[in-house]
């Protein structure tokens, strides 16, 4: 028997997280620069409790003992609690400003509709809630266990994309534990596609007006051993399998890649793979999404045709290392 489902999945026809970005490029770029400065400039770092640098910081450290060598007064528990609360409020404001800055920069780069997936791996449920309160809807996670822990703690309106390597033996746990999952972006084999389709149908995707689970074929556009995905020449066959053999539980949404740093040609290779997939399926290329571009290169990716970008550190700050597995 399927487990109880704490959140409803979107009904057919719903497209959460896609926002229009029709503002003029110049105005959007100016607004983005102002927002980014507010979110990540020196003043914002001080508001968020970040380290100060330069002579004033050194003077402040040097004067820590007070006049005439008097010992520094220690804060009591109440003062420390108030300080932590103030830092948390400042961090939430910074995340809201960062979400706005990313949205403006998407508009400036594209002049068209582009989805933003906020990558929240290693970030707390509270940080996700703050970004959601600022207007962000779609979030991306890389690890099944981490997502299973966070999903019940965030607003029900959050929509999840799974963007990490997915082992076939964890498919059912992922789908059963995250009912507001709307897409898996890392389909890289027929075996994984079949497992996803079977579990999705069993758990209610594609049934009674509920949309099938979204699926992206992951394409390796860099040839690096560390990257997952099928080679570009194999993308049409896998995409056809997802679109036809898995149609009951999955809906092919497009292609996804993680390009090599500093290689914008990876985006062009994914766009060419989409052309080949569209010919195989007999559809227009524009009906297939291109998920490409991250914090360091999403503007370049948009200029080369991206319809969905995955941005983490620009919204949440630098990522903390994962705790070692128990």
RAMO-V331142 format. One record per pair of residues at least 24 apart in sequence whose ideal C-beta (glycine too) atoms are under 7 Angstrom apart, sorted by the first residue. I is the first residue (numbers start at 1). J is the second residue. D is the distance in Angstrom with one decimal. If there is no record, write none. Layout:
# RAMO-V331142
i->I j->J d->D
i->I j->J d->D
This chain:
# RAMO-V331142
i->2 j->202 d->7.0
i->2 j->203 d->5.4
i->2 j->204 d->6.7
i->3 j->176 d->5.4
i->5 j->179 d->4.3
i->6 j->152 d->6.3
i->6 j->179 d->6.5
i->7 j->156 d->4.2
i->7 j->179 d->5.1
i->7 j->180 d->4.5
i->9 j->179 d->5.8
i->9 j->180 d->6.3
i->9 j->205 d->6.9
i->9 j->210 d->5.3
i->10 j->182 d->6.5
i->10 j->211 d->5.9
i->11 j->209 d->5.6
i->11 j->210 d->6.5
i->11 j->211 d->6.9
i->12 j->209 d->5.3
i->12 j->210 d->6.8
i->12 j->211 d->4.9
i->14 j->211 d->6.9
i->16 j->137 d->5.3
i->16 j->138 d->6.5
i->16 j->159 d->4.5
i->16 j->182 d->6.7
i->17 j->115 d->5.7
i->17 j->137 d->4.1
i->17 j->138 d->3.4
i->17 j->159 d->5.7
i->18 j->113 d->6.1
i->18 j->115 d->5.1
i->19 j->103 d->6.9
i->20 j->113 d->5.6
i->21 j->106 d->5.6
i->21 j->107 d->3.5
i->21 j->110 d->6.1
i->21 j->112 d->6.6
i->21 j->113 d->5.9
i->21 j->114 d->6.1
i->23 j->107 d->4.9
i->25 j->108 d->4.9
i->25 j->111 d->5.8
i->28 j->104 d->4.8
i->28 j->107 d->4.3
i->28 j->108 d->3.9
i->29 j->108 d->4.2
i->31 j->104 d->4.8
i->32 j->101 d->5.2
i->32 j->104 d->3.7
i->32 j->105 d->4.3
i->32 j->108 d->5.9
i->35 j->97 d->5.4
i->35 j->100 d->5.1
i->35 j->101 d->3.7
i->35 j->104 d->6.2
i->36 j->101 d->4.4
i->38 j->97 d->5.2
i->39 j->94 d->5.2
i->39 j->97 d->3.8
i->39 j->98 d->4.4
i->39 j->101 d->5.7
i->44 j->94 d->5.6
i->47 j->90 d->4.0
i->47 j->94 d->7.0
i->48 j->87 d->6.6
i->48 j->90 d->5.0
i->48 j->91 d->5.1
i->48 j->94 d->5.4
i->49 j->87 d->4.2
i->49 j->90 d->7.0
i->92 j->130 d->4.0
i->95 j->127 d->6.6
i->95 j->130 d->4.9
i->95 j->131 d->5.1
i->95 j->134 d->6.3
i->95 j->315 d->6.2
i->95 j->316 d->6.7
i->96 j->130 d->6.9
i->96 j->134 d->3.4
i->98 j->314 d->6.0
i->98 j->315 d->4.7
i->99 j->131 d->5.6
i->99 j->134 d->4.5
i->99 j->135 d->6.2
i->99 j->136 d->5.0
i->99 j->315 d->5.8
i->100 j->134 d->7.0
i->102 j->311 d->5.5
i->102 j->314 d->5.8
i->102 j->315 d->6.2
i->105 j->299 d->6.2
i->106 j->302 d->6.4
i->106 j->309 d->6.8
i->109 j->299 d->4.3
i->109 j->302 d->4.1
i->109 j->303 d->5.8
i->110 j->302 d->4.6
i->114 j->302 d->5.7
i->114 j->306 d->6.6
i->114 j->307 d->6.0
i->114 j->308 d->6.8
i->114 j->309 d->6.4
i->115 j->307 d->6.6
i->115 j->308 d->4.1
i->116 j->309 d->6.1
i->116 j->311 d->6.3
i->117 j->161 d->5.3
i->117 j->308 d->6.2
i->117 j->309 d->7.0
i->117 j->310 d->4.6
i->118 j->311 d->6.4
i->118 j->315 d->5.3
i->119 j->163 d->6.9
i->119 j->310 d->5.2
i->119 j->311 d->6.4
i->119 j->312 d->3.3
i->120 j->316 d->6.5
i->121 j->146 d->6.5
i->122 j->319 d->5.3
i->122 j->320 d->5.1
i->122 j->322 d->5.9
i->123 j->316 d->4.9
i->125 j->150 d->5.2
i->125 j->153 d->3.8
i->125 j->154 d->5.2
i->127 j->316 d->5.8
i->128 j->154 d->5.0
i->128 j->158 d->6.9
i->129 j->154 d->5.8
i->129 j->155 d->6.4
i->131 j->315 d->6.1
i->132 j->158 d->5.8
i->140 j->310 d->5.5
i->144 j->170 d->4.7
i->144 j->173 d->6.5
i->144 j->174 d->5.1
i->147 j->178 d->5.9
i->148 j->173 d->6.9
i->148 j->177 d->4.4
i->148 j->178 d->6.8
i->151 j->177 d->6.5
i->151 j->178 d->4.7
i->156 j->180 d->6.7
i->161 j->185 d->5.6
i->162 j->186 d->6.9
i->163 j->310 d->6.2
i->165 j->228 d->5.4
i->166 j->192 d->6.5
i->168 j->192 d->5.4
i->168 j->195 d->4.6
i->171 j->195 d->4.6
i->171 j->196 d->5.7
i->171 j->199 d->5.2
i->172 j->199 d->4.7
i->175 j->199 d->4.9
i->175 j->200 d->6.1
i->175 j->203 d->5.3
i->176 j->203 d->6.0
i->181 j->213 d->6.9
i->182 j->214 d->5.5
i->183 j->214 d->3.4
i->183 j->215 d->6.9
i->183 j->216 d->6.6
i->183 j->253 d->6.2
i->184 j->213 d->6.7
i->184 j->215 d->5.7
i->185 j->216 d->4.2
i->185 j->218 d->6.7
i->185 j->256 d->4.4
i->185 j->291 d->5.6
i->186 j->218 d->4.7
i->186 j->228 d->6.5
i->186 j->256 d->6.9
i->187 j->215 d->5.0
i->187 j->216 d->6.4
i->187 j->217 d->5.4
i->187 j->218 d->6.3
i->187 j->242 d->6.3
i->188 j->218 d->4.7
i->188 j->228 d->5.4
i->188 j->229 d->5.2
i->188 j->230 d->5.7
i->190 j->238 d->6.7
i->190 j->241 d->5.5
i->193 j->241 d->6.0
i->193 j->242 d->5.1
i->193 j->246 d->5.2
i->193 j->250 d->6.8
i->194 j->246 d->6.7
i->196 j->249 d->6.9
i->196 j->250 d->5.9
i->197 j->246 d->3.7
i->197 j->248 d->6.4
i->197 j->249 d->3.9
i->197 j->250 d->4.9
i->198 j->249 d->6.7
i->200 j->249 d->3.3
i->200 j->250 d->6.2
i->201 j->248 d->5.2
i->201 j->249 d->3.9
i->205 j->249 d->5.4
i->206 j->248 d->5.4
i->206 j->249 d->5.2
i->211 j->251 d->6.8
i->212 j->249 d->5.7
i->212 j->250 d->5.4
i->212 j->251 d->4.1
i->213 j->249 d->6.2
i->213 j->250 d->5.5
i->214 j->251 d->5.7
i->214 j->253 d->4.5
i->215 j->242 d->5.4
i->215 j->250 d->4.4
i->215 j->251 d->6.7
i->215 j->252 d->5.8
i->215 j->253 d->6.3
i->216 j->253 d->5.6
i->216 j->254 d->5.4
i->216 j->255 d->6.1
i->216 j->256 d->4.1
i->216 j->291 d->5.6
i->217 j->242 d->6.5
i->217 j->255 d->5.3
i->218 j->256 d->5.1
i->218 j->257 d->6.9
i->219 j->255 d->5.3
i->219 j->257 d->5.0
i->219 j->270 d->5.8
i->219 j->273 d->5.3
i->221 j->257 d->4.6
i->221 j->259 d->5.6
i->221 j->266 d->4.0
i->221 j->269 d->4.2
i->221 j->270 d->5.4
i->222 j->259 d->5.7
i->222 j->260 d->3.9
i->222 j->263 d->6.3
i->222 j->266 d->5.6
i->224 j->260 d->6.0
i->227 j->258 d->5.9
i->229 j->257 d->6.7
i->232 j->269 d->5.7
i->232 j->272 d->6.9
i->232 j->273 d->4.3
i->235 j->273 d->4.6
i->235 j->276 d->6.7
i->235 j->277 d->5.7
i->236 j->276 d->5.0
i->236 j->277 d->4.9
i->236 j->280 d->3.9
i->239 j->277 d->4.5
i->239 j->280 d->6.8
i->239 j->281 d->6.8
i->240 j->280 d->5.3
i->240 j->281 d->6.2
i->243 j->281 d->5.8
i->253 j->289 d->5.2
i->254 j->288 d->4.3
i->254 j->289 d->3.1
i->254 j->290 d->6.0
i->254 j->291 d->6.4
i->255 j->288 d->6.6
i->255 j->290 d->6.1
i->256 j->291 d->3.9
i->256 j->292 d->6.9
i->257 j->292 d->5.1
i->259 j->292 d->6.7
i->264 j->297 d->7.0
i->264 j->300 d->5.1
i->264 j->304 d->6.6
i->267 j->292 d->5.3
i->267 j->301 d->5.1
i->267 j->304 d->4.0
i->267 j->305 d->6.9
i->267 j->306 d->6.8
i->268 j->304 d->6.0
i->271 j->304 d->6.6
i->271 j->305 d->4.9
